[in-house]
Amino acid sequence: MFDWINNLSPMTQFVLFSAVKIVAAFAVFMAMVAYVVLAERRVCAAMQGRIGPNRAGPFGVLQPISDAVKSFFKEEMTPAHVRKVFYILAPAIVLIPGIMNIAVIPFGSTLGNPQNPMVIADLNVGILYTFGIVSLSVYGIVLAGYAANSKYPFLSGIRASAQMISYEIAMGMSVIPVFLLVGHLNLSQIISYQAGGFQNWLVFKQPLAFLIFVAAALAETNRAPFDLPEAEQELAGGYNIEYSSMKFALFFMGEYAAMIIASAMMVTLFFGGWTLPILGLDQPATVLWQGVLQIGVFLGKVSCFLLAFIWLRWMVPRFRYDQLMNLGWRRLVPLALANIVLTAFVLWIRAK
């Protein structure tokens, strides 16, 4: 059925396959953003003895579509006192980094053809690209706080910038031992290093790095117990107070997009990515069904981390701001630095 593809030039095949990967990855990513919101509402309801969304479609599965339609048709309100250019830009800046990071995350090996890896852009500095792009999302929150020209959003923007600076350092330092072990900044190479069995997964070789990364990821995505920039009891929602309709929805989507990217990075760096030591799923796929299963394995692992994000939000109380800063600067940064030194020393001893 697809014999006509073999008649195309190699460059045309590459461009065509890349376009299909981009469209498919974007579609799955946005569907996950929508249904993680539904999952959070249902899990929260179950933990609080409620039912949750159950009216739009069977078991509420059409609720995300209903919410999207409602957001599109709600009246657009722009308060007179806001700084309009920044006010309009801020929601897009929050969402776009999550979408851009899809490009470098390997969500599978191949679909049987080694010339077509299941990653949109297999960069040699993929992790540096990811960290650089992720850090841009905080600018959207800071801009929203500034553009609102209001007290609570401004305080929220200041909190978000201080939190990002504090935990970005710990996050960056936490992955250095991973690169010392693997010897690559390429995410596909990191996954290949972890192939061959559970014992090769870096979560077992670098458990401290994983725990630091998890704490920093929670802070970077403004999820409880690190949701100080929103803090409804103190800031009434923070940076998004003055927003409505689709602009508010973009902030909402940006938070869940960041959750998905953070979960995908944890799976890639510490839990073997798309590998699973059964049915030959820890090696590049040679047939179509293996490639599809590996994509399913990756999405399954990501889903487990998303459920952990949701569980933490409804089980752990929010830190005070002094506790947040104390944990970042006086606990995580020294621990990450000590882990780097210890890993480098062990590797030096082994090399002698």
C-alpha distance (Angstrom), angle and dihedral (degrees) to the residues before:
residue distance angle dihedral
M1 . . .
F2 3.80 . .
D3 3.81 97.7 .
W4 3.80 90.1 116.0
I5 3.81 89.1 68.4
N6 3.82 90.8 64.1
N7 3.80 89.0 58.3
L8 3.82 91.8 61.0
S9 3.79 122.4 93.2
P10 3.84 116.7 -97.1
M11 3.80 91.4 -110.1
T12 3.81 92.0 51.1
Q13 3.80 90.7 48.6
F14 3.82 90.3 50.2
V15 3.81 93.1 49.8
L16 3.81 92.3 45.5
F17 3.79 94.0 48.3
S18 3.82 91.7 45.5
A19 3.81 90.6 52.0
V20 3.82 90.8 50.9
K21 3.82 91.0 49.4
I22 3.81 92.1 49.5
V23 3.81 93.8 49.6
A24 3.81 93.6 44.0
A25 3.82 94.3 46.0
F26 3.81 92.0 47.4
A27 3.82 92.2 48.4
V28 3.82 93.6 49.3
F29 3.80 91.6 44.2
M30 3.81 94.2 52.5
A31 3.81 91.2 44.5
M32 3.80 88.7 53.2
V33 3.81 90.7 49.6
A34 3.81 89.6 54.1
Y35 3.79 96.9 45.5
V36 3.79 97.0 41.8
V37 3.82 84.9 63.3
L38 3.80 89.2 53.6
A39 3.81 91.2 45.8
E40 3.79 91.0 52.1
R41 3.81 92.0 50.7
R42 3.80 92.4 48.9
V43 3.82 94.8 44.9
C44 3.80 91.1 46.7
A45 3.80 90.4 49.8
A46 3.81 92.0 49.5
M47 3.81 91.9 50.0
Q48 3.81 91.0 50.0
G49 3.80 96.1 44.4
R50 3.81 94.6 -106.6
I51 3.82 133.0 121.2
G52 3.78 103.1 -126.4
P53 3.83 126.6 -159.6
N54 3.81 108.3 -10.2
R55 3.80 106.9 140.8
A56 3.83 106.0 76.0
G57 3.79 103.8 73.4
P58 3.81 128.0 -32.4
F59 3.82 109.8 -29.8
G60 3.81 88.5 -6.6
V61 3.83 95.0 -71.7
L62 3.82 91.8 143.0
Q63 3.80 93.2 53.2
P64 3.85 94.0 100.8
I65 3.81 89.9 53.8
S66 3.79 90.1 48.7
D67 3.81 90.9 50.2
A68 3.81 91.7 49.0
V69 3.81 92.5 51.3
K70 3.80 90.5 47.6
S71 3.83 91.4 51.4
F72 3.81 92.3 49.3
F73 3.79 93.0 52.3
K74 3.80 100.4 39.6
E75 3.78 115.8 110.5
E76 3.80 112.7 -93.0
M77 3.79 110.9 -125.2
T78 3.81 123.0 -168.3
P79 3.82 112.5 -178.0
A80 3.77 114.2 -132.9
H81 3.81 95.2 -126.9
V82 3.84 98.1 57.4
R83 3.81 126.7 103.6
K84 3.80 94.9 -112.5
V85 3.82 103.7 -157.0
F86 3.82 93.6 52.7
Y87 3.80 90.6 37.1
I88 3.81 90.2 60.5
L89 3.81 96.2 40.6
A90 3.82 97.9 49.5
P91 3.84 100.3 73.2
A92 3.81 92.7 49.9
I93 3.81 92.4 48.8
V94 3.81 89.8 55.0
L95 3.83 94.2 53.3
I96 3.82 103.1 35.8
P97 3.87 98.5 67.7
G98 3.80 90.7 59.0
I99 3.79 91.2 52.5
M100 3.82 92.5 46.7
N101 3.80 92.6 52.8
I102 3.80 92.1 61.3
A103 3.80 86.8 76.3
V104 3.81 97.9 72.5
I105 3.81 102.8 35.9
P106 3.84 113.2 100.3
F107 3.81 105.1 -135.2
G108 3.82 93.6 178.1
S109 3.80 142.7 -6.8
T110 3.81 106.9 -112.9
L111 3.79 138.2 -51.0
G112 3.79 90.9 -117.2
N113 3.81 98.5 -64.1
P114 3.84 112.8 91.5
Q115 3.80 89.5 -157.8
N116 3.81 90.4 67.7
P117 3.83 109.9 55.9
M118 3.79 119.2 -170.3
V119 3.79 94.3 -112.9
I120 3.78 124.9 89.0
A121 3.82 96.8 -142.9
D122 3.80 117.0 13.1
L123 3.81 96.3 -160.2
N124 3.80 121.7 -176.2
V125 3.81 87.7 -138.4
G126 3.80 95.8 41.7
I127 3.79 95.8 139.8
L128 3.81 92.5 50.1
Y129 3.80 89.2 50.5
T130 3.81 90.2 50.6
F131 3.80 94.4 49.9
G132 3.79 91.6 45.6
I133 3.79 94.1 51.0
V134 3.81 95.3 41.6
S135 3.79 91.0 55.7
L136 3.81 89.7 58.8
S137 3.80 93.2 68.5
V138 3.80 92.0 71.8
Y139 3.80 88.6 62.9
G140 3.80 88.3 65.1
I141 3.81 90.6 55.4
V142 3.80 92.6 45.5
L143 3.81 90.7 47.9
A144 3.80 90.6 48.8
G145 3.79 90.4 52.5
Y146 3.80 91.6 48.6
A147 3.81 95.7 41.8
A148 3.81 94.0 51.2
N149 3.82 89.1 65.5
S150 3.79 87.9 -150.5
K151 3.81 135.8 117.7
Y152 3.80 104.1 -115.8
P153 3.82 97.0 42.8
F154 3.81 89.5 48.5
L155 3.81 91.7 53.1
S156 3.80 88.3 47.7
G157 3.81 91.7 53.9
I158 3.81 91.7 50.4
R159 3.81 90.7 49.8
A160 3.80 92.3 48.6
S161 3.81 93.5 51.1
A162 3.83 93.3 47.6
Q163 3.81 91.0 46.7
M164 3.79 92.9 48.9
I165 3.83 93.0 50.2
S166 3.80 91.4 47.9
Y167 3.80 98.4 49.0
E168 3.80 100.2 32.2
I169 3.80 87.6 69.6
A170 3.80 93.0 51.4
M171 3.81 91.7 46.1
G172 3.80 93.5 50.6
M173 3.81 92.7 47.1
S174 3.81 92.6 47.0
V175 3.81 93.1 64.7
I176 3.81 96.9 47.1
P177 3.86 91.9 86.4
V178 3.81 87.8 53.8
F179 3.79 90.7 57.5
L180 3.80 91.5 44.2
L181 3.82 88.3 57.6
V182 3.81 98.2 40.5
G183 3.81 99.6 34.4
H184 3.82 93.2 -143.1
L185 3.79 139.7 90.7
N186 3.80 89.7 -158.8
L187 3.81 111.5 107.9
S188 3.82 93.3 -147.4
Q189 3.81 90.0 55.0
I190 3.80 90.3 50.3
I191 3.80 89.8 54.5
S192 3.82 91.5 46.9
Y193 3.83 89.1 53.2
Q194 3.80 89.4 57.6
A195 3.82 95.2 50.7
G196 3.79 120.4 109.2
G197 3.79 103.3 57.1
F198 3.78 146.0 -24.2
Q199 3.80 90.3 -80.8
N200 3.80 89.2 68.5
W201 3.80 94.7 56.6
L202 3.77 108.3 113.2
V203 3.81 93.2 -133.5
F204 3.82 86.3 75.5
K205 3.80 94.0 44.9
Q206 3.81 96.1 42.3
P207 3.83 107.7 25.4
L208 3.82 93.1 152.3
A209 3.80 91.4 52.2
F210 3.80 89.1 51.2
L211 3.81 94.0 50.8
I212 3.81 91.9 48.3
F213 3.80 90.2 48.0
V214 3.81 91.4 50.9
A215 3.81 92.8 51.3
A216 3.80 91.6 46.5
A217 3.81 91.9 46.7
L218 3.82 90.7 53.6
A219 3.80 89.4 51.4
E220 3.81 93.7 45.4
T221 3.80 91.8 51.9
N222 3.84 92.9 45.1
R223 3.79 91.7 -123.4
A224 3.80 124.3 152.6
P225 2.95 130.0 -52.7
F226 3.81 83.9 29.6
D227 3.83 98.3 44.4
L228 3.81 94.6 118.8
P229 3.85 94.2 132.1
E230 3.82 89.7 62.8
A231 3.83 102.6 29.3
E232 3.81 97.3 156.0
Q233 3.81 93.4 -162.1
E234 3.81 91.5 56.0
L235 3.82 106.9 25.0
A236 3.82 101.1 21.8
G237 3.81 89.9 -123.2
G238 3.79 99.1 -33.9
Y239 3.79 121.2 -140.1
N240 3.82 97.1 17.1
I241 3.82 98.4 53.9
E242 3.80 94.6 106.6
Y243 3.82 95.1 45.0
S244 3.79 130.4 95.1
S245 3.79 141.3 166.1
M246 3.84 116.6 12.6
K247 3.80 93.8 -11.0
F248 3.80 90.0 61.5
A249 3.81 89.3 44.2
L250 3.82 90.4 54.9
F251 3.81 90.5 56.7
F252 3.78 89.0 48.7
M253 3.80 91.9 49.1
G254 3.80 91.5 45.9
E255 3.81 91.8 58.7
Y256 3.79 93.0 52.6
A257 3.81 92.4 42.2
A258 3.82 88.1 55.8
M259 3.81 89.3 49.8
I260 3.80 91.3 53.9
I261 3.81 93.3 48.1
A262 3.81 91.8 47.2
S263 3.82 90.1 50.1
A264 3.81 91.3 47.7
M265 3.81 90.4 51.1
M266 3.81 92.2 50.5
V267 3.80 90.3 50.2
T268 3.82 91.5 47.6
L269 3.80 97.5 45.4
F270 3.81 101.7 37.8
F271 3.81 112.5 12.0
G272 3.79 104.3 50.5
G273 3.82 98.3 -98.0
W274 3.80 109.7 -126.3
T275 3.83 94.1 -7.2
L276 3.79 125.9 110.6
P277 3.82 121.9 170.1
I278 3.82 95.6 -125.8
L279 3.81 133.3 83.9
G280 3.80 89.3 9.9
L281 3.82 91.5 -69.0
D282 3.80 92.3 138.3
Q283 3.80 92.1 71.2
P284 3.83 131.3 61.5
A285 3.80 109.8 -76.4
T286 3.78 118.5 -102.3
V287 3.80 95.9 -175.0
L288 3.78 133.9 40.1
W289 3.82 98.2 -109.8
Q290 3.81 91.9 54.8
G291 3.79 91.2 52.1
V292 3.80 92.1 49.8
L293 3.82 91.4 47.9
Q294 3.80 91.0 51.3
I295 3.80 90.7 53.9
G296 3.80 87.8 50.1
V297 3.82 90.8 50.1
F298 3.81 90.4 52.4
L299 3.80 93.2 48.8
G300 3.82 90.4 46.3
K301 3.80 92.0 54.4
V302 3.81 91.0 46.9
S303 3.81 89.9 50.7
C304 3.82 90.8 54.4
F305 3.80 90.8 55.3
L306 3.80 91.3 46.7
L307 3.80 89.4 54.8
A308 3.81 88.3 50.5
F309 3.83 89.7 52.9
I310 3.80 89.7 51.4
W311 3.82 94.0 45.9
L312 3.81 92.0 50.9
R313 3.78 92.3 51.6
W314 3.79 93.4 58.1
M315 3.81 98.1 37.0
V316 3.82 107.4 41.3
P317 3.83 123.1 64.4
R318 3.79 120.8 -128.5
F319 3.81 119.2 -93.4
R320 3.77 121.3 -118.0
Y321 3.77 111.8 -111.4
D322 3.82 93.6 -108.6
Q323 3.82 89.4 51.2
L324 3.80 89.9 50.8
M325 3.81 92.7 53.5
N326 3.81 92.7 41.8
L327 3.81 92.3 53.0
G328 3.79 92.8 48.5
W329 3.80 101.4 44.6
R330 3.81 103.8 26.5
R331 3.80 100.6 35.1
L332 3.80 116.0 20.9
V333 3.81 99.8 37.3
P334 3.84 94.9 49.6
L335 3.82 91.2 43.8
A336 3.81 91.5 49.9
L337 3.81 91.2 48.9
A338 3.81 91.6 48.4
N339 3.80 89.9 49.8
I340 3.81 90.9 53.1
V341 3.81 92.1 50.7
L342 3.82 93.0 46.0
T343 3.82 93.4 48.0
A344 3.80 92.2 47.8
F345 3.81 90.7 48.7
V346 3.82 93.3 50.2
L347 3.81 91.7 48.4
W348 3.82 90.2 48.1
I349 3.82 90.9 51.8
R350 3.81 90.7 49.3
A351 3.79 92.0 49.4
K352 3.82 93.7 54.3
